[in-house]
Amino acid sequence: MFVKSATLGSLQSFGTNTIAGHIGIEFTEIGTDYISARMPVDKRTHQPFGILHGGASVVLAETLGSIASFLCIPENENKHAVGLEINANHLRPVKEGYVHGTVRPIHVGRTTHIWDIRITNEENKLVCISRLTVAIVNADR
């Protein structure tokens, strides 16, 4: 399904000087139709009560979905993938360690993509379910 080839290193370079890099998101796996990453649960991603901030989970989800959409746009098209809508259900708290997210397609069309992102803790228990809608727009906008 992805039309661009990518390595974990090339995906990691997208995080340079961005929020993803700042909070420590690391890409861990890429398949033909999914990408996985992990994010530390520490002072960078905590909310005031010492647990994973829901907004940090959303950053992980949108990072995964946006990169997945980018990989679906053919090289010869002058297009960008931009987030249009995201929702997240936060199911259990995490105090430390890592959370792991995986993005998979729901719909990949010409002008919109919809992604399912599942975030789990180190025991593989579901922490957050997110859905991201991405708009595919002209790059010269």
The first five atom37 places (N, CA, C, CB, O) and aatype in JSON, in Angstrom:
{
  "aatype": [12, 13, 19, 11, 15, 0, 16, 10, 7, 15, 10, 5, 15, 13, 7, 16, 2, 16, 9, 0, 7, 8, 9, 7, 9, 6, 13, 16, 6, 9, 7, 16, 3, 18, 9, 15, 0, 1, 12, 14, 19, 3, 11, 1, 16, 8, 5, 14, 13, 7, 9, 10, 8, 7, 7, 0, 15, 19, 19, 10, 0, 6, 16, 10, 7, 15, 9, 0, 15, 13, 10, 4, 9, 14, 6, 2, 6, 2, 11, 8, 0, 19, 7, 10, 6, 9, 2, 0, 2, 8, 10, 1, 14, 19, 11, 6, 7, 18, 19, 8, 7, 16, 19, 1, 14, 9, 8, 19, 7, 1, 16, 16, 8, 9, 17, 3, 9, 1, 9, 16, 2, 6, 6, 2, 11, 10, 19, 4, 9, 15, 1, 10, 16, 19, 0, 9, 19, 2, 0, 3, 1],
  "atom_mask": [
    [1, 1, 1, 1, 1],
    [1, 1, 1, 1, 1],
    [1, 1, 1, 1, 1],
    [1, 1, 1, 1, 1],
    [1, 1, 1, 1, 1],
    [1, 1, 1, 1, 1],
    [1, 1, 1, 1, 1],
    [1, 1, 1, 1, 1],
    [1, 1, 1, 0, 1],
    [1, 1, 1, 1, 1],
    [1, 1, 1, 1, 1],
    [1, 1, 1, 1, 1],
    [1, 1, 1, 1, 1],
    [1, 1, 1, 1, 1],
    [1, 1, 1, 0, 1],
    [1, 1, 1, 1, 1],
    [1, 1, 1, 1, 1],
    [1, 1, 1, 1, 1],
    [1, 1, 1, 1, 1],
    [1, 1, 1, 1, 1],
    [1, 1, 1, 0, 1],
    [1, 1, 1, 1, 1],
    [1, 1, 1, 1, 1],
    [1, 1, 1, 0, 1],
    [1, 1, 1, 1, 1],
    [1, 1, 1, 1, 1],
    [1, 1, 1, 1, 1],
    [1, 1, 1, 1, 1],
    [1, 1, 1, 1, 1],
    [1, 1, 1, 1, 1],
    [1, 1, 1, 0, 1],
    [1, 1, 1, 1, 1],
    [1, 1, 1, 1, 1],
    [1, 1, 1, 1, 1],
    [1, 1, 1, 1, 1],
    [1, 1, 1, 1, 1],
    [1, 1, 1, 1, 1],
    [1, 1, 1, 1, 1],
    [1, 1, 1, 1, 1],
    [1, 1, 1, 1, 1],
    [1, 1, 1, 1, 1],
    [1, 1, 1, 1, 1],
    [1, 1, 1, 1, 1],
    [1, 1, 1, 1, 1],
    [1, 1, 1, 1, 1],
    [1, 1, 1, 1, 1],
    [1, 1, 1, 1, 1],
    [1, 1, 1, 1, 1],
    [1, 1, 1, 1, 1],
    [1, 1, 1, 0, 1],
    [1, 1, 1, 1, 1],
    [1, 1, 1, 1, 1],
    [1, 1, 1, 1, 1],
    [1, 1, 1, 0, 1],
    [1, 1, 1, 0, 1],
    [1, 1, 1, 1, 1],
    [1, 1, 1, 1, 1],
    [1, 1, 1, 1, 1],
    [1, 1, 1, 1, 1],
    [1, 1, 1, 1, 1],
    [1, 1, 1, 1, 1],
    [1, 1, 1, 1, 1],
    [1, 1, 1, 1, 1],
    [1, 1, 1, 1, 1],
    [1, 1, 1, 0, 1],
    [1, 1, 1, 1, 1],
    [1, 1, 1, 1, 1],
    [1, 1, 1, 1, 1],
    [1, 1, 1, 1, 1],
    [1, 1, 1, 1, 1],
    [1, 1, 1, 1, 1],
    [1, 1, 1, 1, 1],
    [1, 1, 1, 1, 1],
    [1, 1, 1, 1, 1],
    [1, 1, 1, 1, 1],
    [1, 1, 1, 1, 1],
    [1, 1, 1, 1, 1],
    [1, 1, 1, 1, 1],
    [1, 1, 1, 1, 1],
    [1, 1, 1, 1, 1],
    [1, 1, 1, 1, 1],
    [1, 1, 1, 1, 1],
    [1, 1, 1, 0, 1],
    [1, 1, 1, 1, 1],
    [1, 1, 1, 1, 1],
    [1, 1, 1, 1, 1],
    [1, 1, 1, 1, 1],
    [1, 1, 1, 1, 1],
    [1, 1, 1, 1, 1],
    [1, 1, 1, 1, 1],
    [1, 1, 1, 1, 1],
    [1, 1, 1, 1, 1],
    [1, 1, 1, 1, 1],
    [1, 1, 1, 1, 1],
    [1, 1, 1, 1, 1],
    [1, 1, 1, 1, 1],
    [1, 1, 1, 0, 1],
    [1, 1, 1, 1, 1],
    [1, 1, 1, 1, 1],
    [1, 1, 1, 1, 1],
    [1, 1, 1, 0, 1],
    [1, 1, 1, 1, 1],
    [1, 1, 1, 1, 1],
    [1, 1, 1, 1, 1],
    [1, 1, 1, 1, 1],
    [1, 1, 1, 1, 1],
    [1, 1, 1, 1, 1],
    [1, 1, 1, 1, 1],
    [1, 1, 1, 0, 1],
    [1, 1, 1, 1, 1],
    [1, 1, 1, 1, 1],
    [1, 1, 1, 1, 1],
    [1, 1, 1, 1, 1],
    [1, 1, 1, 1, 1],
    [1, 1, 1, 1, 1],
    [1, 1, 1, 1, 1],
    [1, 1, 1, 1, 1],
    [1, 1, 1, 1, 1],
    [1, 1, 1, 1, 1],
    [1, 1, 1, 1, 1],
    [1, 1, 1, 1, 1],
    [1, 1, 1, 1, 1],
    [1, 1, 1, 1, 1],
    [1, 1, 1, 1, 1],
    [1, 1, 1, 1, 1],
    [1, 1, 1, 1, 1],
    [1, 1, 1, 1, 1],
    [1, 1, 1, 1, 1],
    [1, 1, 1, 1, 1],
    [1, 1, 1, 1, 1],
    [1, 1, 1, 1, 1],
    [1, 1, 1, 1, 1],
    [1, 1, 1, 1, 1],
    [1, 1, 1, 1, 1],
    [1, 1, 1, 1, 1],
    [1, 1, 1, 1, 1],
    [1, 1, 1, 1, 1],
    [1, 1, 1, 1, 1],
    [1, 1, 1, 1, 1],
    [1, 1, 1, 1, 1],
    [1, 1, 1, 1, 1]
  ],
  "atom_positions": [
    [[0.8, -1.19, 0.0], [0.0, 0.0, 0.0], [0.86, 1.27, 0.0], [-0.92, -0.01, 1.19], [0.54, 2.22, -0.72]],
    [[1.95, 1.31, 0.8], [2.82, 2.47, 0.75], [3.48, 2.5, -0.63], [3.89, 2.42, 1.89], [3.94, 1.48, -1.13]],
    [[3.52, 3.68, -1.24], [4.12, 3.8, -2.56], [5.54, 4.37, -2.51], [3.26, 4.67, -3.45], [6.28, 4.29, -3.49]],
    [[5.91, 4.96, -1.38], [7.28, 5.42, -1.18], [8.0, 4.39, -0.32], [7.33, 6.84, -0.52], [7.4, 3.8, 0.59]],
    [[9.27, 4.19, -0.6], [10.04, 3.3, 0.26], [10.63, 4.14, 1.4], [11.16, 2.55, -0.53], [10.95, 5.31, 1.22]],
    [[10.77, 3.51, 2.54], [11.31, 4.2, 3.71], [12.03, 3.19, 4.59], [10.19, 4.93, 4.51], [11.71, 2.0, 4.59]],
    [[12.99, 3.69, 5.33], [13.68, 2.89, 6.34], [13.35, 3.49, 7.7], [15.24, 2.85, 6.09], [12.82, 4.6, 7.78]],
    [[13.65, 2.76, 8.74], [13.44, 3.33, 10.08], [14.26, 4.59, 10.26], [13.79, 2.3, 11.17], [13.8, 5.54, 10.89]],
    [[15.47, 4.61, 9.72], [16.32, 5.79, 9.81], [15.73, 6.99, 9.1], [0.0, 0.0, 0.0], [15.76, 8.11, 9.62]],
    [[15.18, 6.76, 7.91], [14.58, 7.89, 7.19], [13.33, 8.39, 7.9], [14.23, 7.48, 5.75], [13.06, 9.59, 7.91]],
    [[12.56, 7.47, 8.5], [11.4, 7.92, 9.27], [11.84, 8.72, 10.49], [10.54, 6.72, 9.7], [11.24, 9.73, 10.83]],
    [[12.89, 8.25, 11.15], [13.39, 8.94, 12.35], [13.84, 10.36, 12.01], [14.54, 8.16, 12.98], [13.69, 11.27, 12.84]],
    [[14.38, 10.57, 10.82], [14.85, 11.9, 10.44], [13.72, 12.92, 10.35], [15.58, 11.84, 9.12], [13.96, 14.12, 10.46]],
    [[12.48, 12.46, 10.16], [11.34, 13.39, 10.15], [11.16, 14.06, 11.51], [10.05, 12.65, 9.75], [10.57, 15.14, 11.59]],
    [[11.65, 13.44, 12.57], [11.48, 14.0, 13.9], [12.48, 15.07, 14.28], [0.0, 0.0, 0.0], [12.33, 15.71, 15.31]],
    [[13.5, 15.27, 13.45], [14.52, 16.26, 13.77], [13.9, 17.65, 13.87], [15.63, 16.25, 12.71], [13.21, 18.1, 12.96]],
    [[14.14, 18.31, 14.98], [13.64, 19.67, 15.24], [12.11, 19.76, 15.19], [14.23, 20.63, 14.24], [11.56, 20.78, 14.77]],
    [[11.44, 18.7, 15.63], [9.98, 18.71, 15.71], [9.54, 18.24, 17.09], [9.35, 17.81, 14.6], [10.36, 17.8, 17.9]],
    [[8.24, 18.33, 17.35], [7.72, 17.84, 18.63], [7.99, 16.35, 18.8], [6.22, 18.12, 18.73], [8.27, 15.9, 19.92]],
    [[7.92, 15.59, 17.72], [8.17, 14.14, 17.81], [9.57, 13.86, 18.34], [7.98, 13.47, 16.44], [9.75, 13.0, 19.2]],
    [[10.55, 14.57, 17.83], [11.92, 14.4, 18.31], [12.08, 14.9, 19.74], [0.0, 0.0, 0.0], [12.79, 14.29, 20.54]],
    [[11.43, 16.0, 20.05], [11.55, 16.6, 21.38], [11.04, 15.66, 22.47], [10.78, 17.93, 21.44], [11.63, 15.59, 23.55]],
    [[9.96, 14.95, 22.2], [9.41, 14.07, 23.24], [9.92, 12.64, 23.13], [7.9, 14.08, 23.17], [9.52, 11.78, 23.92]],
    [[10.79, 12.37, 22.16], [11.47, 11.08, 22.12], [10.79, 9.97, 21.35], [0.0, 0.0, 0.0], [11.04, 8.8, 21.62]],
    [[9.93, 10.28, 20.39], [9.29, 9.24, 19.58], [10.35, 8.57, 18.71], [8.15, 9.84, 18.69], [11.14, 9.23, 18.04]],
    [[10.36, 7.24, 18.74], [11.29, 6.44, 17.94], [10.5, 5.44, 17.1], [12.32, 5.7, 18.85], [9.66, 4.71, 17.63]],
    [[10.77, 5.41, 15.81], [10.12, 4.43, 14.94], [10.77, 3.07, 15.14], [10.21, 4.86, 13.45], [11.99, 2.96, 15.22]],
    [[9.93, 2.03, 15.22], [10.45, 0.7, 15.55], [10.19, -0.34, 14.47], [9.85, 0.24, 16.83], [10.9, -1.35, 14.42]],
    [[9.2, -0.12, 13.62], [8.89, -1.12, 12.6], [8.1, -0.47, 11.47], [8.1, -2.3, 13.2], [7.29, 0.43, 11.7]],
    [[8.34, -0.95, 10.25], [7.56, -0.51, 9.1], [7.25, -1.74, 8.26], [8.34, 0.57, 8.26], [8.12, -2.56, 7.96]],
    [[5.98, -1.84, 7.89], [5.53, -2.93, 7.03], [4.96, -2.37, 5.75], [0.0, 0.0, 0.0], [5.16, -1.2, 5.45]],
    [[4.25, -3.18, 5.0], [3.68, -2.7, 3.74], [2.49, -1.79, 3.96], [3.28, -3.87, 2.87], [2.16, -0.98, 3.09]],
    [[1.82, -1.9, 5.12], [0.65, -1.07, 5.38], [0.53, -0.64, 6.85], [-0.6, -1.81, 4.98], [-0.56, -0.29, 7.3]],
    [[1.62, -0.66, 7.57], [1.6, -0.21, 8.96], [2.97, 0.34, 9.35], [1.19, -1.36, 9.9], [3.99, 0.03, 8.74]],
    [[2.95, 1.18, 10.39], [4.18, 1.71, 10.99], [4.0, 1.63, 12.5], [4.48, 3.2, 10.51], [2.9, 1.89, 13.01]],
    [[5.05, 1.29, 13.21], [5.02, 1.27, 14.67], [6.11, 2.18, 15.21], [5.2, -0.18, 15.21], [7.16, 2.37, 14.6]],
    [[5.83, 2.74, 16.37], [6.8, 3.61, 17.06], [6.59, 3.47, 18.55], [6.66, 5.1, 16.61], [5.55, 2.98, 19.01]],
    [[7.58, 3.92, 19.3], [7.43, 3.95, 20.75], [7.72, 5.36, 21.24], [8.37, 2.93, 21.45], [8.41, 6.14, 20.59]],
    [[7.17, 5.66, 22.41], [7.35, 6.98, 23.01], [7.59, 6.78, 24.51], [6.1, 7.91, 22.75], [6.88, 6.01, 25.15]],
    [[8.58, 7.47, 25.07], [8.83, 7.34, 26.5], [7.73, 8.01, 27.32], [10.19, 7.94, 26.86], [7.14, 9.02, 26.92]],
    [[7.47, 7.42, 28.46], [6.57, 8.04, 29.43], [7.48, 8.54, 30.55], [5.45, 7.02, 29.97], [7.92, 7.77, 31.41]],
    [[7.75, 9.84, 30.52], [8.67, 10.46, 31.47], [8.28, 11.93, 31.63], [10.15, 10.32, 31.0], [7.18, 12.32, 31.24]],
    [[9.15, 12.73, 32.19], [8.82, 14.14, 32.47], [8.42, 14.91, 31.21], [10.0, 14.82, 33.13], [7.7, 15.9, 31.3]],
    [[8.88, 14.47, 30.03], [8.51, 15.15, 28.79], [7.07, 14.88, 28.37], [9.44, 14.72, 27.68], [6.46, 15.68, 27.67]],
    [[6.53, 13.75, 28.81], [5.2, 13.34, 28.35], [4.19, 13.18, 29.47], [5.31, 12.04, 27.59], [3.06, 12.75, 29.24]],
    [[4.59, 13.52, 30.71], [3.67, 13.44, 31.86], [2.74, 14.64, 31.91], [4.46, 13.34, 33.17], [3.07, 15.72, 31.43]],
    [[1.59, 14.43, 32.49], [0.74, 15.54, 32.91], [1.02, 15.78, 34.4], [-0.8, 15.22, 32.65], [1.79, 15.03, 35.0]],
    [[0.43, 16.81, 35.01], [0.81, 17.19, 36.38], [0.66, 16.09, 37.44], [0.0, 18.34, 36.8], [1.28, 16.19, 38.5]],
    [[-0.14, 15.06, 37.19], [-0.34, 14.0, 38.19], [0.6, 12.82, 37.99], [-1.76, 13.52, 38.15], [0.43, 11.78, 38.62]],
    [[1.61, 12.98, 37.12], [2.64, 11.97, 36.97], [2.27, 10.8, 36.07], [0.0, 0.0, 0.0], [2.91, 9.75, 36.13]],
    [[1.25, 10.98, 35.24], [0.89, 9.93, 34.28], [0.96, 10.5, 32.86], [-0.53, 9.37, 34.59], [1.04, 11.71, 32.66]],
    [[0.92, 9.6, 31.89], [1.0, 9.99, 30.49], [-0.08, 11.02, 30.15], [0.87, 8.77, 29.59], [-1.26, 10.8, 30.41]],
    [[0.34, 12.12, 29.58], [-0.57, 13.19, 29.14], [-1.31, 12.72, 27.9], [0.21, 14.52, 28.86], [-0.7, 12.2, 26.96]],
    [[-2.62, 12.9, 27.88], [-3.41, 12.51, 26.71], [-2.95, 13.21, 25.44], [0.0, 0.0, 0.0], [-3.01, 12.63, 24.36]],
    [[-2.5, 14.44, 25.57], [-2.01, 15.16, 24.41], [-0.76, 14.52, 23.83], [0.0, 0.0, 0.0], [-0.54, 14.57, 22.62]],
    [[0.08, 13.93, 24.67], [1.27, 13.23, 24.17], [0.85, 12.0, 23.37], [2.21, 12.82, 25.34], [1.46, 11.7, 22.34]],
    [[-0.17, 11.3, 23.82], [-0.69, 10.16, 23.05], [-1.19, 10.63, 21.69], [-1.82, 9.45, 23.82], [-0.99, 9.95, 20.68]],
    [[-1.84, 11.78, 21.66], [-2.34, 12.32, 20.4], [-1.18, 12.72, 19.49], [-3.27, 13.54, 20.65], [-1.26, 12.54, 18.28]],
    [[-0.11, 13.25, 20.05], [1.07, 13.57, 19.24], [1.63, 12.29, 18.61], [2.16, 14.27, 20.11], [1.98, 12.28, 17.43]],
    [[1.72, 11.22, 19.39], [2.2, 9.95, 18.84], [1.27, 9.47, 17.73], [2.31, 8.89, 19.95], [1.74, 9.05, 16.67]],
    [[-0.03, 9.53, 17.96], [-1.0, 9.08, 16.96], [-0.91, 9.9, 15.68], [-2.41, 9.15, 17.52], [-0.88, 9.34, 14.58]],
    [[-0.87, 11.23, 15.8], [-0.83, 12.06, 14.6], [0.5, 11.93, 13.88], [-1.08, 13.52, 14.96], [0.54, 12.0, 12.65]],
    [[1.58, 11.74, 14.6], [2.87, 11.52, 13.97], [2.84, 10.25, 13.12], [3.99, 11.42, 15.03], [3.26, 10.27, 11.97]],
    [[2.33, 9.18, 13.68], [2.26, 7.91, 12.94], [1.36, 8.04, 11.72], [1.74, 6.8, 13.85], [1.73, 7.61, 10.63]],
    [[0.18, 8.62, 11.89], [-0.75, 8.74, 10.77], [-0.28, 9.67, 9.68], [0.0, 0.0, 0.0], [-0.46, 9.39, 8.5]],
    [[0.33, 10.77, 10.06], [0.83, 11.72, 9.06], [1.96, 11.12, 8.23], [1.3, 13.01, 9.75], [2.02, 11.31, 7.02]],
    [[2.86, 10.41, 8.89], [3.96, 9.76, 8.17], [3.4, 8.68, 7.25], [4.99, 9.14, 9.17], [3.85, 8.54, 6.11]],
    [[2.42, 7.91, 7.73], [1.81, 6.88, 6.89], [1.17, 7.5, 5.64], [0.75, 6.09, 7.69], [1.31, 6.96, 4.53]],
    [[0.47, 8.62, 5.82], [-0.12, 9.29, 4.65], [0.95, 9.77, 3.69], [-0.99, 10.46, 5.09], [0.81, 9.62, 2.47]],
    [[2.02, 10.34, 4.22], [3.12, 10.8, 3.37], [3.64, 9.65, 2.5], [4.26, 11.37, 4.22], [3.94, 9.85, 1.32]],
    [[3.74, 8.47, 3.07], [4.26, 7.32, 2.33], [3.28, 6.81, 1.28], [4.59, 6.2, 3.29], [3.66, 6.01, 0.42]],
    [[2.04, 7.25, 1.33], [1.02, 6.84, 0.35], [0.93, 7.8, -0.84], [-0.33, 6.74, 1.02], [0.23, 7.5, -1.81]],
    [[1.61, 8.93, -0.77], [1.54, 9.92, -1.85], [2.67, 9.65, -2.85], [1.63, 11.39, -1.29], [3.84, 9.66, -2.46]],
    [[2.34, 9.4, -4.12], [3.39, 9.13, -5.11], [4.4, 10.28, -5.21], [2.76, 8.89, -6.49], [4.05, 11.45, -5.06]],
    [[5.66, 9.93, -5.45], [6.75, 10.91, -5.55], [6.47, 12.0, -6.58], [8.04, 10.2, -5.9], [6.87, 13.15, -6.38]],
    [[5.81, 11.65, -7.66], [5.6, 12.61, -8.75], [4.45, 13.57, -8.49], [5.35, 11.87, -10.04], [4.19, 14.45, -9.31]],
    [[3.75, 13.43, -7.38], [2.67, 14.35, -7.04], [3.18, 15.41, -6.07], [1.47, 13.59, -6.43], [3.87, 15.09, -5.1]],
    [[2.85, 16.66, -6.33], [3.27, 17.77, -5.48], [2.2, 17.98, -4.4], [3.48, 19.09, -6.33], [1.46, 18.96, -4.42]],
    [[2.13, 17.03, -3.46], [1.09, 17.02, -2.44], [1.7, 16.91, -1.05], [0.1, 15.86, -2.68], [2.81, 16.41, -0.87]],
    [[0.94, 17.39, -0.07], [1.28, 17.25, 1.35], [0.14, 16.54, 2.05], [1.58, 18.63, 2.01], [-1.01, 16.61, 1.62]],
    [[0.46, 15.87, 3.14], [-0.53, 15.26, 4.01], [-0.65, 16.13, 5.26], [-0.15, 13.77, 4.38], [0.35, 16.36, 5.95]],
    [[-1.86, 16.61, 5.55], [-2.06, 17.46, 6.72], [-3.24, 16.93, 7.54], [-2.32, 18.94, 6.3], [-4.25, 16.5, 6.99]],
    [[-3.08, 16.96, 8.85], [-4.14, 16.49, 9.74], [-5.4, 17.33, 9.58], [0.0, 0.0, 0.0], [-5.34, 18.56, 9.54]],
    [[-6.53, 16.66, 9.48], [-7.83, 17.34, 9.35], [-8.65, 17.19, 10.62], [-8.6, 16.78, 8.14], [-9.31, 18.13, 11.05]],
    [[-8.61, 16.0, 11.21], [-9.37, 15.73, 12.44], [-8.73, 14.56, 13.14], [-10.88, 15.45, 12.14], [-8.28, 13.61, 12.5]],
    [[-8.69, 14.62, 14.47], [-8.19, 13.5, 15.27], [-9.05, 13.36, 16.51], [-6.69, 13.69, 15.65], [-9.48, 14.36, 17.1]],
    [[-9.29, 12.12, 16.91], [-9.93, 11.88, 18.19], [-9.16, 10.79, 18.91], [-11.43, 11.49, 18.03], [-8.44, 10.01, 18.28]],
    [[-9.32, 10.74, 20.2], [-8.59, 9.76, 20.99], [-9.41, 9.4, 22.22], [-7.2, 10.29, 21.4], [-9.96, 10.26, 22.89]],
    [[-9.47, 8.11, 22.49], [-10.06, 7.61, 23.73], [-8.91, 7.08, 24.59], [-11.14, 6.49, 23.45], [-8.19, 6.16, 24.19]],
    [[-8.75, 7.67, 25.76], [-7.68, 7.29, 26.68], [-8.25, 6.26, 27.65], [-7.1, 8.55, 27.45], [-9.19, 6.55, 28.39]],
    [[-7.69, 5.06, 27.63], [-8.3, 3.92, 28.31], [-7.64, 3.52, 29.62], [-8.29, 2.77, 27.42], [-8.32, 3.0, 30.51]],
    [[-6.34, 3.76, 29.77], [-5.68, 3.4, 31.03], [-4.46, 4.28, 31.21], [-5.28, 1.89, 31.05], [-3.82, 4.68, 30.24]],
    [[-4.13, 4.6, 32.46], [-2.97, 5.45, 32.72], [-1.66, 4.66, 32.61], [-3.07, 6.09, 34.1], [-1.63, 3.45, 32.79]],
    [[-0.6, 5.4, 32.31], [0.75, 4.84, 32.28], [1.64, 5.83, 33.03], [1.27, 4.59, 30.8], [1.59, 7.03, 32.76]],
    [[2.45, 5.33, 33.97], [3.31, 6.2, 34.77], [4.74, 6.28, 34.27], [3.31, 5.74, 36.18], [5.39, 7.31, 34.41]],
    [[5.24, 5.19, 33.68], [6.65, 5.16, 33.27], [6.86, 4.11, 32.19], [7.56, 4.88, 34.47], [5.96, 3.34, 31.87]],
    [[8.06, 4.11, 31.65], [8.39, 3.13, 30.62], [8.14, 3.7, 29.23], [0.0, 0.0, 0.0], [8.46, 4.86, 28.95]],
    [[7.56, 2.88, 28.37], [7.24, 3.28, 27.0], [5.82, 2.9, 26.67], [8.22, 2.64, 26.01], [5.27, 1.94, 27.21]],
    [[5.23, 3.65, 25.76], [4.01, 3.23, 25.09], [4.39, 2.97, 23.63], [2.86, 4.3, 25.21], [5.32, 3.57, 23.1]],
    [[3.64, 2.07, 23.01], [3.93, 1.64, 21.65], [2.69, 1.87, 20.79], [4.35, 0.14, 21.61], [1.6, 1.44, 21.14]],
    [[2.88, 2.55, 19.67], [1.76, 2.85, 18.78], [1.93, 2.19, 17.43], [0.0, 0.0, 0.0], [3.05, 2.08, 16.91]],
    [[0.82, 1.75, 16.86], [0.82, 1.2, 15.5], [-0.33, 1.82, 14.73], [0.69, -0.35, 15.52], [-1.46, 1.89, 15.21]],
    [[-0.02, 2.27, 13.52], [-1.0, 2.88, 12.63], [-1.33, 1.9, 11.51], [-0.49, 4.23, 12.05], [-0.44, 1.26, 10.94]],
    [[-2.63, 1.79, 11.2], [-3.1, 0.95, 10.09], [-4.18, 1.72, 9.34], [-3.64, -0.44, 10.61], [-4.9, 2.52, 9.94]],
    [[-4.31, 1.47, 8.04], [-5.3, 2.22, 7.25], [-6.73, 1.76, 7.5], [-4.98, 2.1, 5.78], [-7.0, 0.58, 7.7]],
    [[-7.64, 2.72, 7.46], [-9.07, 2.45, 7.39], [-9.54, 2.77, 5.97], [-9.86, 3.3, 8.46], [-10.3, 2.02, 5.37]],
    [[-9.07, 3.92, 5.45], [-9.43, 4.37, 4.1], [-8.26, 5.19, 3.54], [-10.76, 5.22, 4.11], [-7.77, 6.1, 4.2]],
    [[-7.82, 4.86, 2.33], [-6.79, 5.64, 1.66], [-7.33, 6.03, 0.3], [-5.43, 4.84, 1.54], [-7.29, 5.25, -0.66]],
    [[-7.85, 7.26, 0.23], [-8.41, 7.77, -1.0], [-7.5, 8.79, -1.66], [0.0, 0.0, 0.0], [-6.36, 8.97, -1.25]],
    [[-8.02, 9.43, -2.68], [-7.23, 10.42, -3.43], [-7.03, 11.7, -2.63], [-7.9, 10.73, -4.76], [-5.96, 12.31, -2.7]],
    [[-8.05, 12.13, -1.87], [-7.97, 13.42, -1.16], [-8.05, 13.29, 0.36], [-9.07, 14.32, -1.63], [-7.77, 14.26, 1.07]],
    [[-8.43, 12.13, 0.86], [-8.46, 11.92, 2.31], [-7.96, 10.52, 2.65], [-9.89, 12.12, 2.87], [-8.15, 9.56, 1.89]],
    [[-7.33, 10.44, 3.8], [-6.9, 9.16, 4.37], [-7.46, 9.11, 5.79], [-5.32, 9.01, 4.35], [-7.5, 10.13, 6.48]],
    [[-7.88, 7.93, 6.22], [-8.33, 7.75, 7.59], [-7.52, 6.6, 8.19], [-9.88, 7.45, 7.66], [-7.4, 5.53, 7.59]],
    [[-6.97, 6.85, 9.37], [-6.05, 5.91, 10.02], [-6.55, 5.51, 11.4], [-4.65, 6.51, 10.13], [-7.14, 6.31, 12.12]],
    [[-6.31, 4.26, 11.75], [-6.57, 3.72, 13.09], [-5.22, 3.59, 13.78], [-7.33, 2.34, 13.03], [-4.31, 2.96, 13.26]],
    [[-5.11, 4.18, 14.95], [-3.87, 4.11, 15.72], [-4.19, 3.5, 17.08], [-3.2, 5.52, 15.88], [-5.05, 3.98, 17.8]],
    [[-3.48, 2.43, 17.41], [-3.64, 1.75, 18.69], [-2.35, 1.95, 19.49], [-3.95, 0.23, 18.51], [-1.26, 1.68, 18.99]],
    [[-2.49, 2.42, 20.72], [-1.34, 2.66, 21.6], [-1.48, 1.72, 22.79], [-1.26, 4.16, 22.06], [-2.52, 1.67, 23.44]],
    [[-0.41, 0.98, 23.07], [-0.41, 0.01, 24.16], [0.74, 0.3, 25.12], [-0.31, -1.44, 23.61], [1.69, 1.01, 24.79]],
    [[0.63, -0.28, 26.32], [1.72, -0.16, 27.28], [2.7, -1.31, 27.07], [1.18, -0.16, 28.75], [2.55, -2.09, 26.13]],
    [[3.68, -1.42, 27.94], [4.71, -2.45, 27.78], [4.17, -3.86, 28.0], [5.84, -2.2, 28.73], [4.82, -4.83, 27.61]],
    [[3.0, -3.99, 28.61], [2.36, -5.29, 28.79], [1.36, -5.58, 27.66], [1.64, -5.35, 30.15], [0.58, -6.52, 27.74]],
    [[1.41, -4.75, 26.61], [0.54, -4.87, 25.43], [-0.94, -4.64, 25.77], [0.72, -6.25, 24.81], [-1.83, -5.13, 25.06]],
    [[-1.2, -3.9, 26.84], [-2.58, -3.53, 27.2], [-2.9, -2.21, 26.53], [-2.76, -3.44, 28.75], [-2.07, -1.3, 26.49]],
    [[-4.11, -2.11, 26.01], [-4.53, -0.92, 25.27], [-4.58, 0.3, 26.19], [-5.89, -1.15, 24.63], [-5.21, 0.28, 27.24]],
    [[-3.9, 1.36, 25.78], [-3.84, 2.63, 26.51], [-4.71, 3.68, 25.83], [-2.38, 3.12, 26.62], [-5.37, 4.48, 26.5]],
    [[-4.7, 3.69, 24.5], [-5.4, 4.73, 23.74], [-5.77, 4.19, 22.36], [-4.52, 6.01, 23.61], [-4.99, 3.49, 21.72]],
    [[-6.96, 4.54, 21.92], [-7.4, 4.28, 20.54], [-7.64, 5.63, 19.91], [-8.7, 3.37, 20.49], [-8.33, 6.48, 20.47]],
    [[-7.07, 5.84, 18.73], [-7.21, 7.12, 18.05], [-7.57, 6.9, 16.59], [-5.92, 7.94, 18.16], [-7.19, 5.89, 15.98]],
    [[-8.31, 7.85, 16.04], [-8.6, 7.85, 14.61], [-8.2, 9.21, 14.07], [-10.13, 7.55, 14.32], [-8.56, 10.25, 14.63]],
    [[-7.44, 9.19, 12.97], [-6.93, 10.41, 12.36], [-7.43, 10.5, 10.93], [-5.39, 10.46, 12.4], [-7.32, 9.54, 10.16]],
    [[-7.98, 11.65, 10.57], [-8.34, 11.94, 9.18], [-7.31, 12.93, 8.65], [-9.8, 12.51, 9.06], [-7.04, 13.96, 9.27]],
    [[-6.75, 12.6, 7.49], [-5.71, 13.42, 6.87], [-6.22, 13.92, 5.52], [-4.39, 12.61, 6.7], [-6.8, 13.16, 4.75]],
    [[-6.0, 15.2, 5.25], [-6.31, 15.77, 3.96], [-5.06, 15.76, 3.09], [-6.88, 17.21, 4.1], [-3.96, 16.06, 3.57]],
    [[-5.22, 15.4, 1.83], [-4.12, 15.43, 0.87], [-4.31, 16.7, 0.04], [-4.07, 14.11, -0.05], [-5.27, 16.81, -0.72]],
    [[-3.39, 17.63, 0.2], [-3.53, 18.96, -0.41], [-2.34, 19.27, -1.31], [-3.68, 20.04, 0.69], [-1.28, 18.65, -1.2]],
    [[-2.54, 20.23, -2.19], [-1.44, 20.69, -3.05], [-0.34, 21.3, -2.18], [-1.94, 21.71, -4.11], [-0.64, 22.05, -1.24]],
    [[0.9, 21.0, -2.48], [2.03, 21.47, -1.68], [2.22, 22.97, -1.78], [3.29, 20.78, -2.1], [2.81, 23.57, -0.89]],
    [[1.74, 23.6, -2.85], [1.95, 25.04, -3.03], [0.85, 25.86, -2.39], [2.03, 25.37, -4.52], [0.72, 27.05, -2.68]],
    [[0.06, 25.28, -1.52], [-1.0, 26.01, -0.81], [-0.43, 26.94, 0.2], [-1.97, 25.07, -0.13], [-1.17, 27.64, 0.89]]
  ]
}
